[in-house]
């Protein structure tokens, strides 16, 4: 899959991996109820990815965005998290406009490697080494969430701290399979650099989606 936005899509139909109403489990919004829309398609290929099933968009049905919006309204949720895969591979203008017309807040989880589409109340940027984010997406981020797999990732995190705004919330999140090994390093690092906070995948502890 080439690194280019899917220009064949006007955003009225999107490859949906799954939709569900749950609680946000990571970062600044942890604990907040939200409707999740996971889109298919990702060419970044992180070795530790826990949603590899989403990488190939051809494996997932193209769903009318109008139907997605209807599902959100019926759920009673007041906010939507669009995630992936890499959701910015798709044009998200139509989906966001429809949600905001229903007074539903829009949140996105993205690597930032693709140009931004859609209008967002909250942008969570999680940069990946395989395909770094665009500078303009760093500048727009409300939250920077860096996955820490080993000690070298702290330097990577600091690089992107220098590219986001002063108002951006900063989080370090342990890579799940390395949790026991890397947590002491993260704790020590944050004690020395208290501008950062830790993000834990609490939904995995609660056994919820």
FIKOLZA-1660 file (N, C-alpha, C; in steps of 0.1 Angstrom, whole numbers, plus 5000, padded with zeros to 4 digits):
% residues 209
   i   px   py   pz ch aa at
   1 5008 4988 5000  A  X  N
   1 5000 5000 5000  A  X CA
   1 5009 5012 5000  A  X  C
   2 5007 5021 4990  A  X  N
   2 5016 5033 4989  A  X CA
   2 5012 5043 5000  A  X  C
   3 5022 5051 5004  A  X  N
   3 5019 5061 5013  A  X CA
   3 5013 5073 5006  A  X  C
   4 5000 5072 5005  A  X  N
   4 4992 5083 4999  A  X CA
   4 4978 5082 5004  A  X  C
   5 4971 5094 5006  A  X  N
   5 4958 5094 5011  A  X CA
   5 4949 5087 5000  A  X  C
   6 4938 5081 5005  A  X  N
   6 4929 5074 4995  A  X CA
   6 4921 5084 4988  A  X  C
   7 4926 5089 4977  A  X  N
   7 4919 5099 4970  A  X CA
   7 4906 5094 4962  A  X  C
   8 4904 5081 4962  A  X  N
   8 4892 5076 4956  A  X CA
   8 4880 5077 4965  A  X  C
   9 4882 5080 4977  A  X  N
   9 4871 5081 4987  A  X CA
   9 4868 5095 4990  A  X  C
  10 4855 5098 4989  A  X  N
  10 4850 5112 4993  A  X CA
  10 4846 5112 5007  A  X  C
  11 4848 5100 5014  A  X  N
  11 4845 5099 5028  A  X CA
  11 4831 5096 5031  A  X  C
  12 4822 5094 5021  A  X  N
  12 4809 5090 5023  A  X CA
  12 4808 5075 5027  A  X  C
  13 4818 5067 5024  A  X  N
  13 4819 5053 5027  A  X CA
  13 4833 5050 5033  A  X  C
  14 4834 5043 5043  A  X  N
  14 4846 5041 5050  A  X CA
  14 4848 5026 5054  A  X  C
  15 4860 5021 5054  A  X  N
  15 4862 5006 5058  A  X CA
  15 4862 5005 5073  A  X  C
  16 4851 5000 5078  A  X  N
  16 4849 4999 5092  A  X CA
  16 4854 4985 5097  A  X  C
  17 4863 4985 5106  A  X  N
  17 4868 4972 5113  A  X CA
  17 4858 4969 5124  A  X  C
  18 4855 4979 5132  A  X  N
  18 4845 4977 5143  A  X CA
  18 4840 4990 5148  A  X  C
  19 4828 4989 5154  A  X  N
  19 4822 5001 5161  A  X CA
  19 4818 4996 5175  A  X  C
  20 4820 5004 5185  A  X  N
  20 4815 5000 5198  A  X CA
  20 4815 5012 5208  A  X  C
  21 4806 5011 5218  A  X  N
  21 4805 5021 5228  A  X CA
  21 4812 5016 5240  A  X  C
  22 4822 5024 5245  A  X  N
  22 4830 5019 5257  A  X CA
  22 4835 5031 5264  A  X  C
  23 4846 5029 5272  A  X  N
  23 4853 5040 5279  A  X CA
  23 4867 5041 5272  A  X  C
  24 4871 5054 5271  A  X  N
  24 4885 5056 5267  A  X CA
  24 4895 5050 5277  A  X  C
  25 4905 5043 5272  A  X  N
  25 4914 5036 5281  A  X CA
  25 4928 5041 5281  A  X  C
  26 4931 5052 5274  A  X  N
  26 4945 5057 5273  A  X CA
  26 4945 5072 5273  A  X  C
  27 4957 5077 5278  A  X  N
  27 4959 5091 5276  A  X CA
  27 4951 5100 5284  A  X  C
  28 4950 5113 5280  A  X  N
  28 4943 5124 5287  A  X CA
  28 4928 5121 5290  A  X  C
  29 4922 5114 5280  A  X  N
  29 4907 5112 5281  A  X CA
  29 4904 5099 5288  A  X  C
  30 4913 5092 5295  A  X  N
  30 4910 5080 5301  A  X CA
  30 4898 5080 5311  A  X  C
  31 4889 5071 5309  A  X  N
  31 4877 5070 5317  A  X CA
  31 4865 5076 5311  A  X  C
  32 4867 5084 5300  A  X  N
  32 4855 5090 5294  A  X CA
  32 4848 5081 5285  A  X  C
  33 4834 5081 5286  A  X  N
  33 4826 5073 5277  A  X CA
  33 4827 5078 5263  A  X  C
  34 4828 5070 5253  A  X  N
  34 4829 5074 5239  A  X CA
  34 4825 5063 5230  A  X  C
  35 4821 5066 5218  A  X  N
  35 4818 5057 5208  A  X CA
  35 4830 5055 5199  A  X  C
  36 4835 5043 5197  A  X  N
  36 4847 5041 5189  A  X CA
  36 4844 5036 5175  A  X  C
  37 4851 5042 5166  A  X  N
  37 4850 5038 5152  A  X CA
  37 4864 5034 5147  A  X  C
  38 4867 5022 5145  A  X  N
  38 4880 5017 5141  A  X CA
  38 4880 5015 5126  A  X  C
  39 4888 5022 5118  A  X  N
  39 4889 5021 5104  A  X CA
  39 4900 5013 5099  A  X  C
  40 4898 5006 5088  A  X  N
  40 4908 4997 5083  A  X CA
  40 4918 5005 5074  A  X  C
  41 4931 4999 5074  A  X  N
  41 4941 5005 5066  A  X CA
  41 4952 5011 5074  A  X  C
  42 4964 5005 5072  A  X  N
  42 4976 5011 5079  A  X CA
  42 4988 5005 5072  A  X  C
  43 4998 5014 5068  A  X  N
  43 5010 5009 5061  A  X CA
  43 5022 5013 5069  A  X  C
  44 5020 5016 5082  A  X  N
  44 5032 5019 5091  A  X CA
  44 5039 5007 5096  A  X  C
  45 5031 4997 5100  A  X  N
  45 5037 4984 5104  A  X CA
  45 5045 4983 5116  A  X  C
  46 5040 4988 5127  A  X  N
  46 5047 4987 5140  A  X CA
  46 5048 4973 5144  A  X  C
  47 5060 4968 5149  A  X  N
  47 5061 4954 5152  A  X CA
  47 5053 4950 5164  A  X  C
  48 5050 4960 5173  A  X  N
  48 5042 4957 5185  A  X CA
  48 5027 4960 5184  A  X  C
  49 5023 4963 5172  A  X  N
  49 5009 4967 5170  A  X CA
  49 4999 4957 5176  A  X  C
  50 4989 4962 5184  A  X  N
  50 4979 4953 5189  A  X CA
  50 4966 4953 5181  A  X  C
  51 4966 4959 5169  A  X  N
  51 4955 4959 5161  A  X CA
  51 4958 4956 5146  A  X  C
  52 4967 4946 5144  A  X  N
  52 4972 4943 5131  A  X CA
  52 4960 4938 5122  A  X  C
  53 4950 4933 5128  A  X  N
  53 4938 4929 5120  A  X CA
  53 4932 4940 5112  A  X  C
  54 4936 4953 5116  A  X  N
  54 4930 4964 5109  A  X CA
  54 4938 4969 5097  A  X  C
  55 4950 4963 5095  A  X  N
  55 4959 4969 5085  A  X CA
  55 4954 4969 5071  A  X  C
  56 4948 4958 5067  A  X  N
  56 4944 4956 5053  A  X CA
  56 4929 4961 5051  A  X  C
  57 4927 4972 5045  A  X  N
  57 4913 4977 5044  A  X CA
  57 4904 4969 5036  A  X  C
  58 4910 4961 5027  A  X  N
  58 4902 4952 5018  A  X CA
  58 4895 4941 5026  A  X  C
  59 4899 4939 5038  A  X  N
  59 4893 4928 5046  A  X CA
  59 4881 4933 5054  A  X  C
  60 4878 4946 5053  A  X  N
  60 4867 4951 5061  A  X CA
  60 4857 4958 5052  A  X  C
  61 4844 4957 5055  A  X  N
  61 4833 4963 5047  A  X CA
  61 4834 4978 5046  A  X  C
  62 4830 4983 5034  A  X  N
  62 4828 4997 5032  A  X CA
  62 4814 5001 5038  A  X  C
  63 4814 5010 5047  A  X  N
  63 4801 5013 5054  A  X CA
  63 4798 5027 5051  A  X  C
  64 4785 5030 5049  A  X  N
  64 4781 5044 5046  A  X CA
  64 4783 5052 5059  A  X  C
  65 4790 5063 5058  A  X  N
  65 4792 5072 5069  A  X CA
  65 4779 5076 5076  A  X  C
  66 4768 5078 5068  A  X  N
  66 4755 5081 5074  A  X CA
  66 4751 5071 5084  A  X  C
  67 4754 5058 5080  A  X  N
  67 4750 5047 5090  A  X CA
  67 4758 5048 5102  A  X  C
  68 4771 5051 5101  A  X  N
  68 4780 5052 5113  A  X CA
  68 4774 5063 5122  A  X  C
  69 4771 5074 5116  A  X  N
  69 4766 5086 5124  A  X CA
  69 4753 5081 5131  A  X  C
  70 4744 5074 5124  A  X  N
  70 4732 5069 5130  A  X CA
  70 4734 5060 5142  A  X  C
  71 4744 5051 5141  A  X  N
  71 4748 5042 5152  A  X CA
  71 4752 5050 5164  A  X  C
  72 4760 5061 5161  A  X  N
  72 4765 5069 5172  A  X CA
  72 4753 5075 5180  A  X  C
  73 4745 5081 5172  A  X  N
  73 4733 5088 5178  A  X CA
  73 4725 5078 5186  A  X  C
  74 4722 5067 5181  A  X  N
  74 4714 5056 5187  A  X CA
  74 4721 5051 5200  A  X  C
  75 4734 5052 5201  A  X  N
  75 4741 5047 5213  A  X CA
  75 4740 5056 5225  A  X  C
  76 4737 5069 5222  A  X  N
  76 4736 5079 5232  A  X CA
  76 4749 5085 5236  A  X  C
  77 4760 5082 5229  A  X  N
  77 4773 5088 5232  A  X CA
  77 4773 5102 5228  A  X  C
  78 4781 5110 5235  A  X  N
  78 4783 5124 5232  A  X CA
  78 4796 5127 5225  A  X  C
  79 4804 5117 5223  A  X  N
  79 4817 5119 5216  A  X CA
  79 4821 5106 5209  A  X  C
  80 4829 5108 5198  A  X  N
  80 4833 5097 5190  A  X CA
  80 4849 5097 5189  A  X  C
  81 4855 5086 5191  A  X  N
  81 4869 5084 5188  A  X CA
  81 4871 5077 5175  A  X  C
  82 4877 5083 5166  A  X  N
  82 4881 5076 5153  A  X CA
  82 4895 5071 5154  A  X  C
  83 4897 5058 5152  A  X  N
  83 4910 5052 5154  A  X CA
  83 4913 5042 5142  A  X  C
  84 4923 5035 5143  A  X  N
  84 4926 5025 5133  A  X CA
  84 4934 5014 5138  A  X  C
  85 4943 5008 5129  A  X  N
  85 4948 5014 5117  A  X CA
  85 4952 5028 5118  A  X  C
  86 4953 5034 5106  A  X  N
  86 4957 5048 5105  A  X CA
  86 4945 5055 5098  A  X  C
  87 4936 5062 5107  A  X  N
  87 4924 5067 5101  A  X CA
  87 4926 5078 5091  A  X  C
  88 4937 5086 5091  A  X  N
  88 4939 5097 5082  A  X CA
  88 4942 5092 5068  A  X  C
  89 4943 5079 5066  A  X  N
  89 4944 5074 5052  A  X CA
  89 4931 5077 5044  A  X  C
  90 4921 5081 5052  A  X  N
  90 4907 5083 5046  A  X CA
  90 4903 5097 5048  A  X  C
  91 4894 5102 5039  A  X  N
  91 4888 5115 5040  A  X CA
  91 4878 5115 5051  A  X  C
  92 4880 5122 5061  A  X  N
  92 4871 5122 5073  A  X CA
  92 4862 5134 5074  A  X  C
  93 4862 5143 5064  A  X  N
  93 4854 5155 5064  A  X CA
  93 4839 5152 5066  A  X  C
  94 4834 5143 5057  A  X  N
  94 4820 5140 5057  A  X CA
  94 4815 5134 5071  A  X  C
  95 4823 5125 5076  A  X  N
  95 4820 5119 5089  A  X CA
  95 4819 5129 5100  A  X  C
  96 4830 5138 5101  A  X  N
  96 4831 5148 5111  A  X CA
  96 4820 5158 5110  A  X  C
  97 4817 5162 5098  A  X  N
  97 4806 5172 5096  A  X CA
  97 4793 5167 5101  A  X  C
  98 4790 5154 5098  A  X  N
  98 4778 5148 5102  A  X CA
  98 4776 5146 5117  A  X  C
  99 4788 5143 5123  A  X  N
  99 4788 5141 5138  A  X CA
  99 4786 5154 5145  A  X  C
 100 4793 5164 5140  A  X  N
 100 4792 5178 5147  A  X CA
 100 4778 5184 5145  A  X  C
 101 4772 5181 5134  A  X  N
 101 4758 5186 5132  A  X CA
 101 4748 5180 5142  A  X  C
 102 4752 5168 5148  A  X  N
 102 4744 5162 5158  A  X CA
 102 4749 5165 5172  A  X  C
 103 4758 5175 5173  A  X  N
 103 4764 5180 5186  A  X CA
 103 4772 5169 5192  A  X  C
 104 4779 5161 5185  A  X  N
 104 4787 5150 5190  A  X CA
 104 4802 5154 5188  A  X  C
 105 4810 5154 5199  A  X  N
 105 4824 5158 5198  A  X CA
 105 4832 5147 5191  A  X  C
 106 4842 5152 5184  A  X  N
 106 4850 5143 5175  A  X CA
 106 4865 5143 5180  A  X  C
 107 4869 5131 5183  A  X  N
 107 4883 5128 5187  A  X CA
 107 4890 5119 5177  A  X  C
 108 4903 5121 5175  A  X  N
 108 4910 5112 5166  A  X CA
 108 4923 5107 5173  A  X  C
 109 4926 5094 5170  A  X  N
 109 4939 5088 5174  A  X CA
 109 4947 5086 5161  A  X  C
 110 4958 5092 5160  A  X  N
 110 4966 5091 5147  A  X CA
 110 4981 5092 5149  A  X  C
 111 4988 5086 5140  A  X  N
 111 5002 5087 5139  A  X CA
 111 5006 5100 5133  A  X  C
 112 4997 5107 5127  A  X  N
 112 5000 5120 5121  A  X CA
 112 5008 5119 5108  A  X  C
 113 5009 5107 5102  A  X  N
 113 5017 5106 5090  A  X CA
 113 5011 5110 5077  A  X  C
 114 4998 5112 5078  A  X  N
 114 4990 5117 5066  A  X CA
 114 4984 5130 5069  A  X  C
 115 4980 5137 5058  A  X  N
 115 4974 5151 5060  A  X CA
 115 4961 5150 5067  A  X  C
 116 4958 5160 5075  A  X  N
 116 4946 5160 5084  A  X CA
 116 4934 5163 5075  A  X  C
 117 4924 5155 5077  A  X  N
 117 4910 5158 5072  A  X CA
 117 4901 5157 5084  A  X  C
 118 4889 5163 5082  A  X  N
 118 4879 5163 5093  A  X CA
 118 4882 5175 5102  A  X  C
 119 4872 5178 5111  A  X  N
 119 4873 5188 5121  A  X CA
 119 4872 5182 5134  A  X  C
 120 4882 5184 5143  A  X  N
 120 4884 5176 5155  A  X CA
 120 4884 5185 5168  A  X  C
 121 4877 5180 5178  A  X  N
 121 4877 5186 5191  A  X CA
 121 4889 5182 5199  A  X  C
 122 4895 5171 5195  A  X  N
 122 4907 5166 5202  A  X CA
 122 4915 5157 5193  A  X  C
 123 4928 5160 5192  A  X  N
 123 4937 5153 5183  A  X CA
 123 4948 5146 5192  A  X  C
 124 4948 5133 5193  A  X  N
 124 4958 5126 5200  A  X CA
 124 4968 5121 5190  A  X  C
 125 4981 5126 5191  A  X  N
 125 4991 5123 5181  A  X CA
 125 5000 5112 5188  A  X  C
 126 5002 5101 5181  A  X  N
 126 5011 5090 5186  A  X CA
 126 5021 5087 5175  A  X  C
 127 5032 5095 5175  A  X  N
 127 5042 5093 5164  A  X CA
 127 5049 5080 5163  A  X  C
 128 5051 5075 5151  A  X  N
 128 5057 5062 5149  A  X CA
 128 5070 5064 5141  A  X  C
 129 5081 5056 5145  A  X  N
 129 5094 5057 5138  A  X CA
 129 5093 5054 5123  A  X  C
 130 5085 5043 5120  A  X  N
 130 5085 5038 5106  A  X CA
 130 5080 5049 5097  A  X  C
 131 5072 5058 5101  A  X  N
 131 5066 5068 5093  A  X CA
 131 5063 5080 5101  A  X  C
 132 5072 5089 5103  A  X  N
 132 5071 5101 5112  A  X CA
 132 5059 5110 5108  A  X  C
 133 5054 5117 5118  A  X  N
 133 5042 5126 5115  A  X CA
 133 5046 5139 5107  A  X  C
 134 5037 5144 5100  A  X  N
 134 5039 5157 5094  A  X CA
 134 5040 5168 5104  A  X  C
 135 5048 5178 5102  A  X  N
 135 5050 5189 5111  A  X CA
 135 5037 5196 5115  A  X  C
 136 5029 5198 5104  A  X  N
 136 5016 5205 5107  A  X CA
 136 5007 5198 5116  A  X  C
 137 5008 5184 5116  A  X  N
 137 5000 5176 5126  A  X CA
 137 5005 5177 5140  A  X  C
 138 5018 5178 5141  A  X  N
 138 5024 5180 5154  A  X CA
 138 5019 5193 5160  A  X  C
 139 5019 5204 5152  A  X  N
 139 5015 5217 5157  A  X CA
 139 5000 5217 5161  A  X  C
 140 4992 5208 5155  A  X  N
 140 4978 5208 5158  A  X CA
 140 4974 5199 5170  A  X  C
 141 4983 5191 5174  A  X  N
 141 4980 5181 5184  A  X CA
 141 4976 5187 5198  A  X  C
 142 4966 5181 5204  A  X  N
 142 4961 5184 5217  A  X CA
 142 4969 5175 5227  A  X  C
 143 4973 5164 5223  A  X  N
 143 4979 5154 5231  A  X CA
 143 4990 5146 5224  A  X  C
 144 5001 5145 5230  A  X  N
 144 5012 5137 5224  A  X CA
 144 5014 5124 5233  A  X  C
 145 5012 5113 5227  A  X  N
 145 5012 5100 5234  A  X CA
 145 5023 5091 5227  A  X  C
 146 5034 5089 5234  A  X  N
 146 5045 5082 5228  A  X CA
 146 5046 5068 5234  A  X  C
 147 5047 5058 5226  A  X  N
 147 5048 5044 5231  A  X CA
 147 5063 5042 5234  A  X  C
 148 5066 5037 5246  A  X  N
 148 5079 5034 5250  A  X CA
 148 5082 5019 5250  A  X  C
 149 5091 5015 5241  A  X  N
 149 5094 5001 5241  A  X CA
 149 5108 4998 5247  A  X  C
 150 5117 5008 5245  A  X  N
 150 5130 5007 5252  A  X CA
 150 5135 5021 5255  A  X  C
 151 5147 5022 5260  A  X  N
 151 5152 5034 5265  A  X CA
 151 5154 5045 5254  A  X  C
 152 5157 5040 5242  A  X  N
 152 5159 5049 5231  A  X CA
 152 5147 5057 5227  A  X  C
 153 5135 5052 5231  A  X  N
 153 5123 5059 5228  A  X CA
 153 5121 5072 5236  A  X  C
 154 5128 5074 5247  A  X  N
 154 5127 5086 5255  A  X CA
 154 5132 5098 5246  A  X  C
 155 5143 5095 5239  A  X  N
 155 5149 5106 5231  A  X CA
 155 5139 5109 5219  A  X  C
 156 5133 5099 5214  A  X  N
 156 5123 5101 5204  A  X CA
 156 5111 5109 5209  A  X  C
 157 5107 5106 5221  A  X  N
 157 5096 5114 5227  A  X CA
 157 5100 5129 5229  A  X  C
 158 5112 5131 5233  A  X  N
 158 5116 5145 5235  A  X CA
 158 5117 5153 5222  A  X  C
 159 5121 5146 5211  A  X  N
 159 5121 5152 5198  A  X CA
 159 5107 5158 5195  A  X  C
 160 5097 5150 5197  A  X  N
 160 5083 5154 5194  A  X CA
 160 5077 5164 5204  A  X  C
 161 5082 5163 5216  A  X  N
 161 5078 5174 5226  A  X CA
 161 5082 5187 5221  A  X  C
 162 5094 5188 5214  A  X  N
 162 5098 5200 5208  A  X CA
 162 5091 5205 5196  A  X  C
 163 5082 5197 5191  A  X  N
 163 5075 5200 5179  A  X CA
 163 5060 5203 5181  A  X  C
 164 5055 5199 5193  A  X  N
 164 5041 5202 5196  A  X CA
 164 5040 5216 5203  A  X  C
 165 5028 5221 5205  A  X  N
 165 5026 5233 5212  A  X CA
 165 5028 5232 5227  A  X  C
 166 5030 5243 5234  A  X  N
 166 5031 5243 5248  A  X CA
 166 5019 5238 5255  A  X  C
 167 5007 5240 5249  A  X  N
 167 4995 5235 5255  A  X CA
 167 4993 5220 5254  A  X  C
 168 5000 5214 5245  A  X  N
 168 4998 5200 5243  A  X CA
 168 5001 5191 5255  A  X  C
 169 4992 5182 5259  A  X  N
 169 4995 5173 5270  A  X CA
 169 5004 5162 5266  A  X  C
 170 5013 5158 5275  A  X  N
 170 5024 5149 5271  A  X CA
 170 5023 5136 5279  A  X  C
 171 5023 5125 5272  A  X  N
 171 5022 5112 5278  A  X CA
 171 5032 5102 5273  A  X  C
 172 5037 5094 5282  A  X  N
 172 5045 5082 5278  A  X CA
 172 5037 5070 5282  A  X  C
 173 5037 5060 5272  A  X  N
 173 5028 5048 5274  A  X CA
 173 5037 5036 5272  A  X  C
 174 5037 5027 5281  A  X  N
 174 5045 5015 5280  A  X CA
 174 5040 5006 5269  A  X  C
 175 5049 5000 5261  A  X  N
 175 5044 4990 5251  A  X CA
 175 5040 4978 5259  A  X  C
 176 5028 4973 5256  A  X  N
 176 5021 4963 5264  A  X CA
 176 5029 4951 5267  A  X  C
 177 5036 4945 5257  A  X  N
 177 5043 4933 5258  A  X CA
 177 5056 4935 5266  A  X  C
 178 5060 4947 5268  A  X  N
 178 5072 4950 5276  A  X CA
 178 5069 4957 5289  A  X  C
 179 5057 4957 5293  A  X  N
 179 5052 4964 5304  A  X CA
 179 5061 4963 5317  A  X  C
 180 5063 4950 5321  A  X  N
 180 5070 4948 5334  A  X CA
 180 5085 4953 5333  A  X  C
 181 5091 4952 5321  A  X  N
 181 5105 4956 5319  A  X CA
 181 5106 4971 5319  A  X  C
 182 5097 4978 5312  A  X  N
 182 5099 4992 5308  A  X CA
 182 5092 5002 5319  A  X  C
 183 5083 4997 5326  A  X  N
 183 5076 5006 5336  A  X CA
 183 5086 5012 5346  A  X  C
 184 5095 5005 5352  A  X  N
 184 5105 5012 5361  A  X CA
 184 5112 5023 5354  A  X  C
 185 5116 5021 5341  A  X  N
 185 5123 5031 5334  A  X CA
 185 5114 5044 5331  A  X  C
 186 5102 5041 5329  A  X  N
 186 5092 5053 5326  A  X CA
 186 5090 5060 5339  A  X  C
 187 5088 5053 5350  A  X  N
 187 5086 5060 5363  A  X CA
 187 5098 5069 5366  A  X  C
 188 5110 5063 5365  A  X  N
 188 5122 5071 5368  A  X CA
 188 5123 5083 5359  A  X  C
 189 5120 5081 5346  A  X  N
 189 5121 5092 5337  A  X CA
 189 5112 5104 5340  A  X  C
 190 5099 5100 5343  A  X  N
 190 5089 5110 5346  A  X CA
 190 5093 5118 5359  A  X  C
 191 5098 5111 5369  A  X  N
 191 5102 5117 5381  A  X CA
 191 5113 5128 5379  A  X  C
 192 5122 5125 5369  A  X  N
 192 5132 5134 5365  A  X CA
 192 5127 5145 5355  A  X  C
 193 5116 5142 5348  A  X  N
 193 5110 5151 5338  A  X CA
 193 5095 5152 5340  A  X  C
 194 5091 5159 5350  A  X  N
 194 5077 5158 5354  A  X CA
 194 5067 5165 5345  A  X  C
 195 5072 5171 5334  A  X  N
 195 5063 5177 5324  A  X CA
 195 5055 5165 5317  A  X  C
 196 5061 5153 5318  A  X  N
 196 5054 5141 5312  A  X CA
 196 5045 5135 5322  A  X  C
 197 5035 5128 5317  A  X  N
 197 5027 5119 5326  A  X CA
 197 5026 5105 5319  A  X  C
 198 5022 5096 5327  A  X  N
 198 5021 5082 5322  A  X CA
 198 5007 5079 5317  A  X  C
 199 5007 5071 5306  A  X  N
 199 4994 5066 5301  A  X CA
 199 4994 5051 5302  A  X  C
 200 4984 5046 5308  A  X  N
 200 4983 5031 5309  A  X CA
 200 4970 5027 5302  A  X  C
 201 4971 5015 5296  A  X  N
 201 4960 5010 5288  A  X CA
 201 4950 5003 5298  A  X  C
 202 4942 5012 5305  A  X  N
 202 4934 5007 5316  A  X CA
 202 4923 4998 5311  A  X  C
 203 4919 4999 5298  A  X  N
 203 4908 4991 5293  A  X CA
 203 4912 4976 5293  A  X  C
 204 4925 4974 5292  A  X  N
 204 4930 4960 5292  A  X CA
 204 4929 4954 5306  A  X  C
 205 4931 4962 5316  A  X  N
 205 4929 4957 5329  A  X CA
 205 4915 4955 5333  A  X  C
 206 4906 4963 5327  A  X  N
 206 4892 4962 5329  A  X CA
 206 4885 4951 5320  A  X  C
 207 4893 4946 5311  A  X  N
 207 4888 4936 5301  A  X CA
 207 4876 4941 5294  A  X  C
 208 4877 4954 5289  A  X  N
 208 4867 4959 5280  A  X CA
 208 4873 4964 5267  A  X  C
 209 4865 4965 5256  A  X  N
 209 4871 4969 5243  A  X CA
 209 4878 4982 5244  A  X  C
% end
